Amino acid sequence: MMKTIVRRNSVANNLPTTLHPIIKRVLANRGITDIAELDYSLKKMLPYSTLLNIDKAVELLYKTMVQQNRILIVADFDADGATSCTLAIKALKQMGAEKVGFIVPNRKEHGYGLRPEIVELIDKLPLMATTNSGDGADLLITVDNGISSHSGVKKAKQKGMLVLITDHHEPGIKLPNADVIVNPKQVGDKFPSKNLCGVGVIFYVMLALRAYLRNKNWFVKQNIPEPNLAEYLDLVALGTVADVVSLDYNNRILVEQGLRRIKANHCCPGIRALIQESKREQANLVASDLAFYLGPRLNAAGRMDDMSYGIACLLCEDDFTAKQHTKLLQVFNQERRAEEAKMYQEANNMLEIGDIEKLYSGLCLLDEQWHQGVTGILASRIKDRLHRPVIIFTYDTETTIR
């Protein structure tokens, strides 16, 4: 089999000539072509002002807070969704919102995003974990999802709820009929970075809300301190790395600043407990630790059971409780590893690979016993081995596959 070596095109750059050529190549391969892009201070962060609809979003949030209405965060069931949800709850409560809760779809029971089934649940269940406001919600805020939730938004509107979508996924031609949508990838958005993940988007929304409240003299009137939102950069860093979005200059700033806070022990108890459970050195933590140790343990809750466990861990306010939660996340991660190994062996048995050249240019595999939460990992592993597109299916119900 003849192999083709594909080399990156050389990139003209403004890096100092005094840098070793290998260092210059490493930086250029990561899209860094100017020495100024090595300054990761917070003052270099992109401003929120160019995000489309950001003003409408904060006005909606402000009115909800003034009226003391009920806010429900609708999260995705991965690490980005968990960190997004946690950040939104903590920041809103710190800024004076009293009635804030969350709900996260169960992967197997509900599927992805703000679906009509989730909206129906909102009327039946008390807001989870973080509020005593009773049943239901007045404002739904989606984090890391919602941009394709046409039917779910429609159902929420029919029930009289307001809907604020914050998302980073690619929008379709037609957008849901939400009250406000904040997504840097929507048509007409001039925010320079299109690589924010879900937690990055909601972080920017909270930055804009804080500025709006400051201008309204809100913090003085409520007799509460203005929050330092940099406290949540640990969550932003974890969600950004775990979601494997492109690390452009702005994302590098967010991750670098988050890592600095974590290494200085200025992080939430949940992240500190995840580091200890992963047997990492907190003072020397690097981005790959977030990607390969903390992220998988957090993701395991959504893959094997319910991401509410992961969010509960990140919401913990003391180390002891956080450690108890991480022990459960570790159990989920061990179950995920065992399930992944079993499914990988079964998939290889199906393939009975001989000459790789005789395989089709793409593969679809189906097994009714495979776990929905692990099919994506399995597809990725087989793709890496065979260098072909792979789709893994399992039964969703007796008559449908997913």
C-alpha positions in Angstrom: 0.0 0.0 0.0 1.5 3.3 -1.1 1.3 6.0 1.6 1.1 9.7 1.0 2.7 12.1 3.4 0.8 15.3 3.6 2.8 18.2 5.0 1.4 21.5 6.2 2.0 24.5 4.0 4.7 26.8 5.4 3.1 29.8 7.0 4.5 33.3 6.7 4.8 34.7 10.2 6.0 37.6 12.3 7.7 35.5 15.0 11.1 36.7 16.1 14.0 35.5 14.1 15.8 34.7 17.3 13.4 31.8 18.0 14.7 28.4 17.1 13.2 27.2 13.8 11.6 24.2 15.5 9.8 26.4 18.0 8.6 28.7 15.2 7.3 25.7 13.3 5.5 24.3 16.4 3.9 27.7 17.0 2.9 28.1 13.3 1.4 24.7 13.3 -0.9 25.8 16.0 -1.9 28.9 14.1 0.3 31.3 16.1 2.1 33.5 13.6 2.7 36.7 15.6 4.5 37.2 18.9 1.6 39.2 20.2 -0.5 36.0 20.2 1.7 34.7 23.0 0.2 37.3 25.4 -2.6 35.4 27.2 -3.6 38.1 29.6 -7.3 38.7 30.2 -7.1 42.2 28.7 -6.6 40.5 25.3 -9.9 38.7 25.4 -12.4 39.6 22.7 -15.1 41.9 23.9 -18.7 40.6 24.1 -20.2 43.6 22.3 -20.0 42.1 18.8 -22.0 39.0 19.8 -25.3 39.2 17.9 -28.3 39.7 20.2 -26.2 40.1 23.4 -28.0 43.3 24.3 -31.4 41.6 24.0 -30.2 38.6 26.0 -29.1 40.7 29.0 -32.3 42.8 28.8 -34.3 39.6 29.0 -32.3 38.3 31.9 -32.6 41.7 33.7 -36.4 41.8 33.4 -36.6 38.2 34.7 -34.4 39.0 37.7 -36.4 42.2 38.5 -39.6 40.3 38.5 -38.1 37.5 40.5 -39.3 35.0 37.9 -38.2 31.4 37.7 -35.2 30.5 35.6 -34.4 27.0 34.4 -31.1 26.1 32.7 -31.5 23.3 30.1 -28.1 21.7 29.7 -26.5 19.2 27.4 -25.3 15.9 28.8 -21.6 16.3 28.1 -18.7 18.1 29.9 -19.3 21.3 28.0 -23.0 21.2 29.0 -22.2 20.4 32.6 -19.6 23.3 32.9 -22.0 25.6 31.1 -24.9 24.8 33.4 -22.8 25.1 36.5 -21.4 28.5 35.4 -24.8 29.9 34.6 -26.3 28.8 37.9 -23.5 30.1 40.0 -23.1 33.4 38.2 -26.9 34.1 38.1 -27.3 33.4 41.8 -24.2 35.5 42.6 -25.7 38.4 40.7 -28.9 38.2 42.6 -31.2 35.8 40.8 -33.0 33.8 43.5 -35.0 31.2 41.6 -32.6 29.3 39.4 -32.6 25.6 38.7 -31.5 23.2 36.0 -32.6 20.1 34.0 -30.5 17.9 31.8 -31.9 15.4 29.3 -31.2 11.8 29.9 -29.4 10.5 26.8 -31.3 7.3 26.5 -34.8 8.5 27.6 -35.0 12.0 26.0 -32.2 12.4 23.4 -30.4 15.6 22.7 -31.4 19.1 23.4 -34.6 21.0 24.3 -37.2 18.4 23.2 -40.9 18.6 23.8 -40.6 15.8 26.3 -38.2 17.9 28.4 -40.7 20.8 28.3 -43.4 18.5 29.5 -41.2 17.4 32.4 -40.7 21.0 33.5 -44.3 21.3 34.7 -44.2 18.0 36.5 -40.9 18.2 38.4 -39.6 20.8 40.8 -36.6 22.7 39.7 -33.7 20.5 40.5 -31.1 20.9 43.2 -30.7 24.7 43.4 -34.0 26.3 44.2 -37.0 26.2 46.3 -39.2 28.1 43.8 -41.6 25.3 43.2 -42.6 23.7 39.9 -42.2 25.0 36.4 -40.2 27.9 34.9 -40.8 31.3 33.4 -37.5 31.6 31.5 -35.7 28.7 29.9 -32.0 29.2 29.1 -30.4 26.5 26.9 -26.6 26.1 27.3 -24.6 24.1 24.7 -27.8 23.2 22.9 -31.0 24.6 21.5 -30.0 25.9 18.1 -31.9 23.0 16.4 -34.7 22.6 19.0 -37.6 23.9 16.9 -40.3 21.6 18.4 -39.0 22.0 22.0 -39.0 25.8 21.7 -42.5 25.8 20.1 -43.8 23.7 23.0 -42.2 26.0 25.6 -43.7 29.0 23.9 -47.1 27.3 23.9 -46.8 26.9 27.7 -46.1 30.6 28.1 -42.3 30.3 28.8 -39.7 32.7 27.5 -36.7 31.0 25.8 -33.1 32.2 25.6 -30.9 30.0 23.5 -27.1 30.1 24.1 -25.3 27.6 21.8 -22.2 27.2 19.7 -23.3 24.5 17.2 -23.9 25.1 13.5 -27.4 26.7 13.0 -29.7 25.4 10.3 -31.2 27.6 7.6 -34.2 28.2 9.8 -33.7 29.1 13.5 -36.0 28.2 16.4 -38.6 30.7 17.3 -36.9 31.6 20.6 -37.1 35.1 22.2 -33.4 35.5 21.9 -30.6 33.5 20.4 -26.9 34.0 21.2 -24.6 31.9 19.0 -21.4 33.2 17.4 -22.1 31.0 14.3 -25.4 32.4 13.4 -25.7 34.5 10.3 -25.0 38.2 10.9 -22.9 37.6 14.0 -19.7 39.6 13.9 -17.9 38.1 16.9 -14.4 37.3 15.5 -14.0 33.9 17.1 -16.4 31.2 15.9 -14.7 28.6 18.1 -16.3 29.3 21.4 -17.8 26.2 23.0 -21.0 26.3 25.1 -19.4 27.3 28.3 -17.5 30.1 26.5 -20.8 31.5 25.1 -22.6 31.5 28.4 -19.5 33.0 30.1 -19.7 35.9 27.6 -23.4 36.3 28.3 -22.7 36.6 32.0 -20.0 39.2 31.4 -22.5 41.3 29.4 -25.1 40.8 32.1 -22.8 42.0 34.8 -21.9 45.1 32.9 -25.6 45.8 32.3 -26.5 45.4 35.9 -23.6 47.6 36.9 -25.0 50.4 34.7 -28.4 49.9 36.3 -26.8 50.3 39.7 -28.2 46.9 40.5 -25.5 45.7 42.9 -25.8 48.8 45.1 -29.6 48.6 45.1 -29.6 44.9 46.0 -26.8 45.4 48.5 -24.7 42.6 47.0 -21.1 42.7 45.9 -20.3 42.8 42.2 -19.0 39.3 41.3 -15.6 38.6 39.9 -16.5 36.4 37.0 -12.9 35.4 36.5 -13.6 32.9 39.3 -15.4 30.8 36.8 -12.5 30.5 34.3 -11.7 27.1 35.8 -15.1 25.9 34.4 -14.5 27.6 31.1 -11.1 26.0 30.7 -12.4 22.5 31.5 -15.4 22.8 29.2 -13.4 24.3 26.3 -10.7 21.6 26.3 -13.1 18.7 26.9 -15.3 19.8 24.0 -12.3 19.7 21.7 -13.0 23.0 20.0 -10.3 24.7 18.0 -7.9 26.6 20.3 -7.8 29.9 18.5 -6.2 32.9 20.2 -9.3 33.8 22.3 -9.8 30.2 23.4 -6.1 29.9 24.4 -6.6 32.9 26.6 -9.6 31.4 28.3 -7.9 28.0 28.8 -4.6 29.5 30.0 -6.3 31.8 32.5 -8.4 28.9 33.7 -5.4 26.7 34.2 -3.6 29.4 36.1 -6.5 29.7 38.5 -6.7 25.9 38.9 -2.9 25.6 39.6 -3.1 28.4 42.1 -6.0 26.4 43.8 -8.5 29.1 42.9 -11.0 26.5 41.5 -14.3 25.0 42.6 -14.2 22.0 45.0 -15.6 19.8 42.2 -12.7 20.4 39.9 -10.3 20.0 42.8 -11.8 16.7 43.7 -11.7 15.5 40.0 -8.0 16.3 40.0 -7.4 14.3 43.1 -9.5 11.4 41.9 -7.5 11.4 38.6 -4.2 11.4 40.6 -3.0 14.5 38.8 -0.7 17.2 40.3 -2.8 20.3 40.6 0.1 22.7 40.8 1.4 21.3 37.5 -1.9 20.7 35.7 -1.8 21.1 31.9 -4.5 21.1 29.2 -4.0 17.5 28.4 -5.0 16.6 32.0 -8.3 18.3 31.4 -8.7 16.4 28.1 -7.7 12.9 29.2 -8.4 12.7 32.9 -10.9 15.3 34.2 -13.1 15.5 31.0 -13.7 11.7 30.6 -14.7 11.3 34.3 -17.2 14.2 34.0 -18.5 12.9 30.6 -19.0 9.4 32.0 -22.0 10.6 34.0 -23.8 11.6 30.9 -22.7 8.5 29.0 -23.6 5.9 31.5 -26.3 7.4 33.6 -27.3 11.0 34.1 -25.2 14.2 33.8 -27.1 15.6 36.8 -24.5 13.8 38.9 -21.7 15.6 37.1 -23.4 19.0 37.5 -24.0 18.3 41.2 -20.3 17.6 41.6 -19.3 21.0 40.0 -21.9 22.8 42.1 -20.5 21.4 45.4 -19.4 24.1 47.8 -17.2 21.9 50.0 -14.4 19.5 49.4 -15.9 16.6 51.3 -19.1 16.5 49.4 -17.3 17.0 46.1 -15.1 14.0 46.8 -18.2 11.8 47.4 -19.5 12.9 44.0 -16.2 12.2 42.2 -16.1 8.7 43.6 -19.4 8.1 41.8 -18.1 9.6 38.6 -15.1 7.3 38.9 -17.5 4.3 39.0 -19.3 5.6 35.9 -15.9 6.0 34.1 -14.8 2.5 35.0 -18.2 1.2 33.6 -17.6 3.2 30.5 -14.2 1.8 30.0 -15.4 -1.8 30.4 -18.3 -1.2 28.0 -16.0 0.4 25.5 -13.6 -2.5 25.6 -16.4 -5.0 25.1 -17.9 -3.1 22.2 -14.6 -2.6 20.5 -13.9 -6.3 20.6 -17.3 -7.1 19.3 -16.9 -4.6 16.5 -13.6 -6.1 15.5 -15.1 -9.6 15.5 -17.7 -8.3 13.1 -15.2 -6.8 10.8 -12.8 -9.8 10.7 -10.3 -7.6 9.0 -7.9 -9.1 6.5 -6.6 -6.9 3.7 -7.6 -3.3 4.6 -7.7 -2.5 0.9 -10.7 -4.7 0.5 -12.8 -2.8 3.0 -15.5 -0.4 1.9 -14.7 3.3 1.9 -17.1 3.8 4.8 -18.5 1.5 7.5 -21.8 1.2 9.4 -22.1 -1.2 12.3 -25.1 -2.2 14.3 -25.6 -4.2 17.5 -28.8 -4.0 19.5 -26.9 -4.5 22.8 -24.4 -1.6 22.4 -24.7 1.3 24.8 -25.8 4.6 23.3 -23.4 6.5 25.5 -20.3 4.8 24.1 -21.2 4.5 20.4 -19.4 7.8 19.5 -16.2 6.6 21.2 -16.4 3.3 19.4 -16.9 5.0 16.1 -13.9 7.2 16.7 -11.6 4.3 17.7 -12.5 2.2 14.6 -12.1 5.3 12.4 -8.6 5.9 13.8 -7.7 2.3 13.1 -9.1 1.9 9.6 -8.9 5.5 8.4 -12.5 5.4 7.1 -15.7 7.2 8.1 -17.6 5.0 10.6 -21.1 5.2 11.9 -22.2 3.1 14.9 -25.8 2.3 15.5 -27.7 0.7 18.3 -31.4 0.2 19.0 -33.2 3.1 20.5 -36.5 1.3 20.8 -37.7 -2.0 19.4 -38.4 -0.3 16.1 -35.8 2.5 15.8 -32.1 2.7 15.8 -29.8 5.6 16.7 
